[in-house]
Amino acid sequence: MKVYVYGILDFSTIDYPHKPAMVIFMAGCPFRCPMCHNWKMLEVGPDQEVELSRIFERIEKASSLIEAVKVSGGEPTLYPDVLKEIADFCKKKKLSFGFDTNGFFPESVKELVNQTDLISIDIKGPFNDPKLQGKLCGVNNGEKIIQSLLLTLETVFENNSYADLRTTVIPGLNSEEVCYEHIGNVLRDIGYLPKAEKGKASYTLQQFLPARAYSKELRKIKSSSLELLIRLGKKVNVPRVYLRHRNIGFMVPLEEPHI
């Protein structure tokens, strides 16, 4: 089996919660999010085609140093059969397995959820604003994006995999307090709370780093401040909210004092 791989990071401490991990970056994505840091891997090309056996060799080589494998992108759920194969291989090696997704392919997530330890899901913005959702995803079908994302979230909340939800806060685009009040209300309505109470779900607000953005216009704006993330995190009003900011690190609890 061949896969489209943009690159592999053999060791990371900031991509899989609480575990050192290998990160595999799949090429290809249906979105063109203006804030995307991985925009160089949005398109698929013949030079990215790799035999899956080569991926297994890399995992085998790194297995003494890592505890997990995370597949990112791009959009990994474009390739559910590949993810299943990697998940099975990780299970044999006693490694945790997870993947990132924009939630646009709920059927793929449904196929994978029982083989996966962690699913990291992007929530770009509020669920009641299709126009903004489309703008944040760089496409015109905001209503379809919202419907698909809700189905993905409901599927993950109903299963045992860890739901690692996150939003990148972009000043002037999705930085209004009302956005996060709405996100929190929807998460409560569709099953986040029971999952979080079991320690199987969390929601992270992430710093936007403009220098790496896909959109040249967004490269000109200011980065989201830690103070902004804290203020918006409180508005979500659900348990297990975390912050990711270069001044404090990766997945720092909102409740901790931040200097």
Secondary structure as UniProt FT lines:
FT   STRAND          2..12
FT   TURN            17..18
FT   STRAND          21..26
FT   TURN            34..35
FT   HELIX           39..41
FT   HELIX           46..48
FT   STRAND          49..51
FT   HELIX           52..62
FT   TURN            63..65
FT   STRAND          68..72
FT   HELIX           76..78
FT   HELIX           80..92
FT   TURN            93..94
FT   STRAND          96..101
FT   HELIX           106..112
FT   HELIX           113..115
FT   STRAND          118..122
FT   TURN            127..128
FT   HELIX           130..137
FT   HELIX           142..157
FT   STRAND          162..169
FT   TURN            171..173
FT   HELIX           177..189
FT   TURN            190..191
FT   HELIX           192..197
FT   TURN            198..199
FT   STRAND          201..207
FT   HELIX           210..212
FT   TURN            216..217
FT   HELIX           218..220
FT   HELIX           226..236
FT   STRAND          241..245
FT   TURN            246..248
FT   STRAND          249..253
FT   TURN            254..255
//
